[in-house]
Amino acid sequence: MASGSSNGVLRPLLLGILVLGCFVTLFVMYFKPYEGWLSGPVELVSEHVKNLISTKRDKNPTIVLMWLWPFGSKFDLSVCSSLFEIDNCFLTADRNLYSKSHGVIIHHRDISGDLSNLPQLQRPSFQKWIWFNLESPTHSSKLSGIQKLFNLTLSYRLDSSIGAPYGSIVPAEGEENFVPPSKNKLVCWIVSNWNPQHVRVKYFNELQKHVKVHAYGRAFGKHISDNDFMPTITSCKFYLSFENSVHKDYITEKLFNPLSVGTVPVVLGPTRQNYEKIVQSDAFIHVDDFSSPKDLADYLLLLDKNEEMYLRWHSALVASKQARRLAKLWKQHINKRILSKTKVTFPSN
C-alpha cells in the first residue's frame, strides 16, 4: 500500500473496495442465517436471489457499516445506487445504525492493539463482521484474539472470503491502435517507504549502476505531489513496480498505475506465476526473468532502441477502474463459487 503522494490515486481504490463490502453483506440474503456461522454449512438459495443485485425487489435495504475510516480518509459513501444501480444496499459510517447493520467492515490497521475501538455492543445474530486489510503481513501487526471475531475476510488475497485485488486488466472496448504517450525518460521509480534493508532497495542500488533510473521521493530530495504523480509515471517507458514486501498475491497499485498510462511495469514481488493470475504474461517484465540487475538493465536498454520490441508488451487491454472491477468480481463470485463450508483465514505469508 502506498502513502504520501499516491494517496490521491488510492482513494478510488478504497472507495471501490468499500462498495464491495456492500456486495459482501448480500451473503445475508444468499445464505441461510443460523447460529455458528463460522463452522457450519451454508446453503445457496434460489436463482431469483442472484438477480437482486440489479433490481429493486427487496424493500428493506442491506446496511453495511464502515466502523473505521481506512487510513483516516473520508469520502462520499452514497455510491451504491449511483455507480452500481444497487438501490437495496446502503453504505454508512453512522455508528448509530450498528444494531441494524447486516455487515460491519473493520479495517485492520485502524484497530488499536488492545482492540478497544471495536464495537462494544452485543452483536445481532444476523450481523457479519468483515475483516478488511490491504497491507501485507510484513506491515500488518498481529493482534491476538481476532480470529474468532470475524465472519468474512476482505483483502488482496485471492483466497480471502472475498478476494479484492488492487486492480485488473480488461479487454479494451473496440479495436484500438495503441499509441503510447510521449516518453522522455527510460526508467522511473517513485518510492515513499525507503529502507536500505528492503529487497527492492538493494535491487535498485544494483540496477542503477547499469542504467539511469529517475528516482523520486524524500530519499532522493525529489518530492512528487499528487498532481505530478501519474504524469511522472506517464513520462517513462518503464516503471519500477517494486513492492515493499514479497508475499503471495500482494500485487498493488504499483502494477496497475503504469499499465493505466501506457508505461511498462518492471515488477519485483511474488512469483511471475502469481502475477499471471491477475494480469496476462506479456503485460509486465519480472526481475526474476533475469539472472542479475545488469541483465535486466541491458534488456531495458535494448528495448529503448527497438520500438517494435518495446510495444510488443501491449495487447488490446487496459487497466480497469477498481470499483467497477469489484462489482464484476462479486457477481462472478456469487454466480460461480459454490460454498459448502466457509472458513476464515488470515494471511501469514
C-alpha positions in Angstrom: 0.0 0.0 0.0 1.4 3.4 -0.9 1.4 6.5 1.1 2.3 10.1 0.6 1.9 11.4 -2.9 -0.1 8.4 -4.1 -2.9 8.8 -1.6 -5.0 10.6 -4.2 -4.6 7.7 -6.6 -5.6 5.2 -3.9 -8.9 6.9 -2.8 -10.9 5.4 -5.7 -9.4 2.0 -4.8 -10.6 2.3 -1.2 -14.0 3.5 -2.3 -14.3 0.6 -4.6 -13.4 -2.0 -2.1 -15.8 -0.5 0.5 -18.5 -0.7 -2.1 -17.6 -4.4 -2.5 -18.4 -4.7 1.2 -21.9 -3.8 0.3 -21.9 -6.8 -2.0 -20.3 -8.9 0.6 -23.1 -8.5 3.0 -25.6 -9.8 0.5 -24.4 -13.1 1.9 -27.1 -12.3 4.4 -29.6 -12.9 1.6 -27.7 -15.5 -0.3 -27.1 -17.8 2.6 -29.4 -19.1 5.2 -28.7 -17.4 8.6 -28.0 -19.6 11.6 -26.0 -19.8 14.8 -22.4 -20.9 14.5 -22.0 -19.3 11.1 -18.2 -19.8 11.0 -18.1 -23.6 11.3 -21.5 -24.7 10.0 -22.5 -25.4 6.4 -24.0 -22.7 4.2 -26.8 -23.2 1.7 -27.4 -21.4 -1.5 -30.9 -20.0 -2.1 -32.8 -19.6 -5.3 -31.6 -18.2 -8.6 -34.1 -15.5 -8.1 -31.9 -14.1 -5.3 -28.8 -13.9 -7.5 -30.6 -11.3 -9.6 -31.3 -9.0 -6.7 -28.0 -7.0 -7.3 -29.5 -5.1 -10.2 -33.2 -5.0 -9.1 -35.3 -3.1 -6.5 -37.2 -6.2 -5.3 -36.1 -6.0 -1.7 -37.9 -3.3 0.3 -35.5 -3.5 3.2 -32.0 -2.3 2.4 -28.9 -4.2 3.3 -27.0 -1.9 5.7 -23.2 -2.0 5.7 -21.4 -0.1 8.4 -17.9 1.1 8.0 -16.7 1.1 11.6 -13.4 3.0 11.0 -12.4 5.2 8.0 -9.5 3.4 6.3 -6.3 5.4 6.9 -8.4 8.2 8.1 -9.6 9.0 4.6 -13.2 10.2 4.4 -15.3 10.2 1.2 -18.8 10.0 -0.1 -20.4 6.7 0.7 -23.6 7.2 -1.3 -22.4 5.4 -4.3 -24.2 2.0 -4.3 -27.1 3.4 -6.3 -25.3 6.0 -8.4 -22.5 3.8 -9.6 -23.9 0.3 -9.4 -27.7 0.6 -9.6 -28.0 -1.2 -6.3 -30.8 0.5 -4.5 -31.2 -2.1 -1.8 -27.7 -1.7 -0.3 -26.7 1.2 2.0 -23.2 2.1 2.9 -22.8 4.2 6.1 -20.3 5.3 8.7 -23.1 6.2 11.2 -22.4 4.0 14.3 -26.0 4.7 15.5 -27.0 2.2 12.9 -24.8 -0.6 14.4 -27.7 -2.7 15.7 -29.4 -2.6 12.3 -26.3 -3.3 10.2 -26.1 -6.6 8.3 -22.3 -6.2 7.9 -19.6 -4.2 9.7 -16.4 -3.6 7.9 -13.4 -3.2 10.2 -10.0 -2.0 8.9 -7.1 -3.9 10.4 -4.6 -1.1 10.6 -7.1 1.1 12.4 -7.7 -1.4 15.2 -5.8 -0.4 18.3 -3.5 -3.0 19.9 -6.0 -3.9 22.6 -9.0 -4.0 20.3 -10.6 -1.3 22.4 -12.1 0.5 19.4 -14.1 -2.5 18.2 -17.8 -2.4 18.7 -18.7 -2.9 22.4 -22.4 -3.5 21.9 -23.7 -7.1 21.6 -23.6 -8.3 18.0 -27.0 -9.0 16.5 -27.4 -12.6 15.4 -27.8 -11.6 11.7 -24.8 -9.4 11.6 -21.5 -10.4 9.9 -18.1 -8.8 10.8 -15.8 -8.3 7.9 -12.0 -8.1 8.4 -10.6 -5.6 5.8 -6.9 -5.3 5.1 -4.9 -4.2 2.1 -1.5 -4.4 3.7 0.9 -7.4 3.5 1.7 -9.5 6.6 5.0 -7.6 6.9 3.2 -4.4 7.5 0.2 -5.8 9.5 0.6 -6.0 13.2 -0.5 -9.3 14.7 -3.5 -8.9 17.0 -4.3 -11.8 19.3 -8.0 -12.7 19.6 -9.3 -11.5 16.3 -9.5 -15.0 14.7 -12.8 -15.7 16.4 -14.3 -12.2 15.9 -14.8 -12.1 12.1 -17.1 -14.0 9.7 -15.5 -12.9 6.5 -12.2 -11.6 5.2 -11.9 -8.9 2.6 -8.3 -8.4 1.3 -6.0 -8.6 -1.7 -5.5 -12.3 -1.1 -7.3 -14.3 -3.8 -8.1 -17.0 -1.2 -9.9 -14.5 1.1 -13.6 -14.9 1.7 -13.9 -12.1 -0.8 -10.8 -11.5 -2.8 -10.3 -7.9 -3.8 -7.2 -7.4 -5.9 -5.9 -3.9 -6.3 -7.0 -4.0 -10.0 -7.1 -6.0 -13.2 -6.7 -5.6 -16.9 -9.7 -6.0 -19.1 -10.4 -6.1 -22.9 -10.4 -2.6 -24.4 -13.8 -1.6 -25.9 -13.4 -1.9 -29.7 -10.2 -2.2 -31.6 -7.6 0.4 -30.7 -4.3 1.3 -32.4 -2.3 1.9 -29.3 -0.1 4.9 -29.3 1.8 5.4 -26.1 2.0 8.8 -24.6 5.2 10.8 -25.2 8.1 9.4 -23.2 11.2 11.4 -22.2 12.7 9.1 -19.6 13.7 5.4 -19.8 13.2 4.1 -16.2 11.4 5.8 -13.3 10.7 4.9 -9.7 8.7 6.8 -7.1 9.2 5.5 -3.6 7.9 6.7 -0.3 9.0 4.0 2.1 12.8 3.8 1.7 14.5 1.2 3.8 18.1 0.1 2.9 17.2 -3.4 4.1 14.3 -3.8 1.7 14.9 -6.3 -1.1 13.6 -3.7 -3.6 16.1 -1.0 -2.4 19.0 -3.5 -2.7 17.9 -4.4 -6.2 17.6 -0.7 -7.2 21.0 0.1 -5.9 22.5 -2.6 -8.3 20.3 -1.7 -11.2 21.1 2.0 -11.2 24.8 1.1 -11.8 23.9 -0.1 -15.3 21.0 2.1 -16.4 19.9 5.6 -15.4 16.8 5.5 -13.1 14.9 8.7 -12.5 14.1 8.2 -8.8 11.7 10.3 -6.8 10.8 10.6 -3.1 12.2 12.0 0.1 15.2 9.7 0.0 16.2 11.5 -3.2 15.2 15.0 -2.2 12.5 15.0 -5.0 9.0 15.1 -3.6 6.2 14.3 -6.0 2.8 15.9 -5.4 -0.5 14.2 -6.1 -0.9 16.3 -9.2 2.5 15.2 -10.6 2.3 11.5 -9.5 0.6 10.0 -12.6 2.2 12.4 -15.1 5.6 11.4 -13.9 4.8 7.7 -14.4 3.4 8.5 -17.8 6.6 10.2 -18.9 8.6 7.0 -18.5 9.0 4.0 -20.8 9.5 1.7 -17.8 8.4 2.0 -14.2 9.9 0.0 -11.3 6.8 -1.6 -9.8 8.7 -2.8 -6.7 6.5 -4.0 -3.8 7.7 -3.1 -0.3 7.5 -6.7 0.8 7.1 -10.0 -1.0 4.0 -12.1 -0.2 1.6 -14.3 -2.0 -0.9 -12.2 -4.1 0.5 -8.9 -2.7 0.3 -7.1 -6.1 -0.6 -3.4 -5.5 -1.4 -0.3 -7.4 2.3 -0.2 -8.3 1.5 -2.5 -11.1 -1.8 -1.0 -12.3 -0.7 2.7 -12.2 1.8 2.3 -15.0 -0.4 0.0 -17.0 -3.2 2.6 -17.0 -1.0 5.2 -18.6 0.9 3.1 -21.2 4.1 2.6 -19.2 5.6 -0.9 -18.9 5.9 -2.1 -15.3 9.0 -3.9 -14.2 7.9 -5.9 -11.2 9.5 -7.2 -8.1 7.2 -9.1 -5.8 5.7 -12.6 -5.7 6.5 -15.0 -8.5 5.7 -14.5 -12.1 3.1 -17.3 -11.9 1.4 -15.3 -9.1 1.3 -12.1 -11.3 -0.2 -14.1 -14.2 -3.2 -15.0 -12.1 -4.1 -11.3 -12.3 -2.6 -9.9 -15.5 -1.5 -11.5 -18.7 2.1 -12.7 -19.0 3.2 -10.1 -21.5 1.8 -7.1 -19.7 4.9 -6.8 -17.4 8.6 -7.5 -17.0 9.6 -9.6 -14.0 13.0 -9.2 -12.4 13.1 -12.9 -11.8 13.3 -13.4 -15.6 16.9 -12.1 -15.4 19.9 -13.6 -13.7 21.1 -10.2 -12.4 20.2 -6.5 -12.3 22.7 -5.9 -15.1 21.0 -8.3 -17.4 17.7 -6.5 -16.8 19.4 -3.2 -17.5 20.8 -4.5 -20.7 17.3 -5.7 -21.8 15.7 -2.3 -21.0 18.4 -0.5 -23.0 17.8 -2.9 -25.9 14.0 -2.2 -25.8 14.8 1.5 -25.8 16.5 1.2 -29.1 13.8 -1.1 -30.7 10.4 0.5 -30.8 8.7 -2.7 -32.2 10.0 -4.8 -29.3 9.0 -2.1 -26.8 5.4 -2.1 -28.0 5.1 -5.8 -28.1 4.2 -6.0 -24.4 0.9 -4.2 -25.1 -2.2 -6.0 -26.2 -5.8 -4.7 -26.5 -6.0 -4.4 -22.8 -6.4 -1.6 -20.4 -6.2 -1.3 -16.6 -9.7 -1.4 -15.2 -11.4 1.0 -12.8 -11.2 -0.7 -9.5 -14.7 0.0 -8.3 -16.4 -1.4 -11.4 -13.9 -4.3 -11.5 -15.0 -5.2 -8.0 -18.7 -5.2 -9.0 -18.0 -7.6 -11.7 -15.8 -9.7 -9.4 -18.6 -10.0 -6.9 -21.1 -11.1 -9.5 -18.7 -13.8 -10.7 -18.2 -14.8 -7.1 -21.9 -15.4 -6.3 -22.7 -17.0 -9.6 -19.7 -19.4 -9.8 -18.4 -20.1 -6.3 -20.3 -22.9 -4.6 -19.5 -22.9 -0.9 -20.0 -26.0 1.2 -18.2 -24.6 4.2 -16.7 -21.1 4.9 -13.5 -20.9 6.9 -12.0 -17.6 7.9 -8.2 -17.5 7.5 -5.8 -14.6 7.9 -2.8 -14.0 5.6 0.5 -15.0 7.3 2.8 -15.5 4.3 
